[in-house]
């Protein structure tokens, strides 16, 4: 899983890997447009990245989301 993260530059791989494992999903799941249990994992990744100081636009760019979707995930969680 970590090898795939190198595509995203300075993305905190440890955060993403930990959240994926905690939710029983893969990185590919988090980066997909799928919903359901994947959404909870994706939102957890978003909130952790935001808590680590990453901006809404940067998180959105990494995960393929609009910054407003990232902001909503942070505020709704």
N, C-alpha and C positions, 0 to 999 in steps of 0.2 A: 504494500500500500504506500509506503514512504517514497518509492521510486516515482510513482505517479505524481506525488506532491511537488517534486522538483520542477514540474512544468509551470508551477505558479510562483516561482521566484522565492520571495522571503515569507511565504505563508507559514505560520507557526505549525509545522507538521505535527508536533506532539499534541497540540490541542485538538486538531482535527481527528487524528488517529484515536485519541482517548475517547472522544465523543462518539465516533463511529463504533468503537468496540462496546461502549456502555449501552448503546442503543441496538446493537446487533445488526448493523448495516455496513455496507461498504462505501468507500469514497465515491464509486460510480453511482451508488444510490443517492448520496447527498447531492451530487452534481446533476442528477437527472431532474426531469420535470414531474416525476411521480409524486403522488400524494399518499395519504394514509399515514402509516407509522413512520414513513420517511420524513414527513413534515416535522414531526417532533424532534427527530435527530438533526435535521437541517437547522431548525430554530435554535437548538442547543449549541450547535457549531457557531451560528451567527452571534448568539449572546456571549459565548466565550471569547470569540475574536474581538468583539466590541469591548468587552471588559479588559482585554489585553491591549486596548488602545488603537485598534484599527478603525479607520473611518468607514462610514456607511458606503460611500462610493467604491472604496477599495474592496470591501467585503463583497459588494454586489458584483464587481468586475471579476473577482476570483470565482464566485459561485454561479455566475451567469444570471444574476438578478438585477433588477432596478434598485437604486439606492432607497427608494421609498418602500419597497418590499422588505428590505433589510431593516429599515427604521421601524416598520410595523411589527416585525418579528421581535425586535428588542423591546418595544413598548407593550406588546400584547403578552409577553412572557413574564 
